[in-house]
Amino acid sequence: MKSEIQKIDLKEKSYSIKANNPFEDFAYLRAMEESESASETSGWIPDHLGEIENKKLISFMPLYKKFNSYGEFIFDHQWANALQRAGRNYYPKLLTAIPFTPCEGDRILAKNKRNKFNLIDAGIKKMEIEQIESWHILFPNEDCKNVLRDKNFIERFNYRFTWINDDFYDFDNFLSIFTSRQRATIRKERNSINKLGIKINCKRYEEITTEDWDLFYIFYQKTYYERAQNPYLNKDFFKIINTGNQYVKPVIFFAELAGEIIGASLCFEGENTLYGRHWGATKKIKNLHFECCYYQGIEYCIDNNLKYFDPGVQGEHKIRRGFQPQATSSFHYFLKDDFGKAVSDFCKSEKIQIENYIEACKSYTPFNKDYKIV
């Protein structure tokens, strides 16, 4: 049966498609748009593509037209400046990504490679018709990476730190992989929180209320204000997310001291991965960040048999707490070969630096000599 590529409006509630990643679930993407956290006002113009067959959505690709590089976590300002110096327009650009969410996922949701190719071809055709110079696909998973390599996208390498559950049965079993000195350091960090009388309460998606989101937002926005930034996500986003908790599966760790909630971290649970996203606190307490954002997530993964914990991008301090360096990459397509060649050469040179950095990180990871880094 013949299919057709169409622009997909997520406000059309009849559309749905299976996603293995909470951030590619339509409940999450709709919350971004309905709250106007990701909208034309914030520089994210939805232009999603999907393939319709027999009035049913069989494939989907999130797509945004961007007039800036705000909230992407992959930095291309040098590329933008170079193209503009050449008298050409870097913006608007096309972007396939989850707004403000640097977590790996399918990015092109389809049942087979042919359907994924159809969406990619439609994106390239859109570039040609609208004379858009570049298209960027950020944080794809391994399956999507292979598809993009087949379509000759330029691959740009980066790194992240991921915790891997090697069938640990409790936190102490996890600590056994460390050198004795680092094992003692982690225990000291956790004990410092216990000695202050701070309790960590975990609320899973089926327990989270609108009042919990109101409380969490206090901590979330404080983190941004401390950096003299406006929060990426507004309060309405979290209220809307609450109606789809069962689909995107948020997990909040609240820190309580003497009956007062003083901090919180927010994660989302995928099929085999816990994704750490946001955190904040109203009191500056040493090691509270490590407890809320790392150790609680690790324990949650062990208790719930999740294979991976992705706490977010960057942060060498994660290495000392058991997170392993992993290569990641983004993919880029340029309408004209001259600029594409220049970017390709840059990415090849940058790849060597990234590989050297990852190897250096592995030698810094404080595991005992018997434990093999994955």
Rosetta blueprint (number, residue, H / E / L):
1 M L
2 K L
3 S L
4 E E
5 I E
6 Q E
7 K E
8 I L
9 D L
10 L L
11 K L
12 E L
13 K L
14 S L
15 Y L
16 S L
17 I L
18 K L
19 A L
20 N L
21 N L
22 P H
23 F H
24 E H
25 D L
26 F H
27 A H
28 Y H
29 L H
30 R H
31 A H
32 M H
33 E H
34 E H
35 S L
36 E L
37 S L
38 A L
39 S L
40 E H
41 T H
42 S H
43 G L
44 W E
45 I E
46 P E
47 D L
48 H L
49 L E
50 G E
51 E E
52 I E
53 E E
54 N L
55 K L
56 K E
57 L E
58 I E
59 S E
60 F E
61 M E
62 P L
63 L L
64 Y E
65 K E
66 K E
67 F L
68 N L
69 S L
70 Y L
71 G L
72 E L
73 F L
74 I L
75 F L
76 D L
77 H H
78 Q H
79 W H
80 A H
81 N H
82 A H
83 L H
84 Q H
85 R H
86 A L
87 G L
88 R L
89 N L
90 Y L
91 Y L
92 P L
93 K E
94 L E
95 L E
96 T E
97 A L
98 I L
99 P L
100 F L
101 T L
102 P L
103 C L
104 E L
105 G E
106 D L
107 R L
108 I L
109 L E
110 A E
111 K L
112 N L
113 K H
114 R H
115 N H
116 K H
117 F H
118 N H
119 L H
120 I H
121 D H
122 A H
123 G H
124 I H
125 K H
126 K H
127 M H
128 E H
129 I H
130 E H
131 Q L
132 I L
133 E L
134 S E
135 W E
136 H E
137 I E
138 L L
139 F L
140 P E
141 N L
142 E H
143 D H
144 C H
145 K H
146 N H
147 V H
148 L H
149 R H
150 D H
151 K L
152 N L
153 F L
154 I E
155 E E
156 R E
157 F E
158 N E
159 Y E
160 R E
161 F E
162 T E
163 W E
164 I E
165 N L
166 D L
167 D L
168 F L
169 Y L
170 D L
171 F H
172 D H
173 N H
174 F H
175 L H
176 S L
177 I L
178 F E
179 T L
180 S H
181 R H
182 Q H
183 R H
184 A H
185 T H
186 I H
187 R H
188 K H
189 E H
190 R H
191 N H
192 S H
193 I H
194 N H
195 K H
196 L L
197 G L
198 I L
199 K E
200 I E
201 N E
202 C E
203 K E
204 R L
205 Y L
206 E L
207 E L
208 I L
209 T L
210 T H
211 E H
212 D H
213 W H
214 D H
215 L H
216 F H
217 Y H
218 I H
219 F H
220 Y H
221 Q H
222 K H
223 T H
224 Y H
225 Y H
226 E H
227 R L
228 A L
229 Q L
230 N L
231 P L
232 Y L
233 L L
234 N L
235 K H
236 D H
237 F H
238 F H
239 K H
240 I H
241 I H
242 N H
243 T L
244 G L
245 N H
246 Q H
247 Y H
248 V H
249 K L
250 P E
251 V E
252 I E
253 F E
254 F E
255 A E
256 E E
257 L E
258 A L
259 G L
260 E E
261 I E
262 I E
263 G E
264 A E
265 S E
266 L E
267 C E
268 F E
269 E E
270 G L
271 E L
272 N L
273 T E
274 L E
275 Y E
276 G E
277 R E
278 H E
279 W E
280 G E
281 A E
282 T L
283 K L
284 K L
285 I L
286 K L
287 N L
288 L H
289 H H
290 F H
291 E H
292 C H
293 C H
294 Y H
295 Y H
296 Q H
297 G H
298 I H
299 E H
300 Y H
301 C H
302 I H
303 D H
304 N L
305 N L
306 L L
307 K L
308 Y E
309 F E
310 D E
311 P L
312 G L
313 V L
314 Q L
315 G L
316 E H
317 H H
318 K H
319 I H
320 R H
321 R H
322 G L
323 F L
324 Q E
325 P E
326 Q E
327 A E
328 T E
329 S E
330 S E
331 F E
332 H E
333 Y E
334 F E
335 L L
336 K L
337 D H
338 D H
339 F H
340 G H
341 K H
342 A H
343 V H
344 S H
345 D H
346 F H
347 C H
348 K H
349 S H
350 E H
351 K H
352 I H
353 Q H
354 I H
355 E H
356 N H
357 Y H
358 I H
359 E H
360 A H
361 C H
362 K H
363 S H
364 Y H
365 T L
366 P L
367 F E
368 N L
369 K L
370 D L
371 Y L
372 K L
373 I L
374 V L
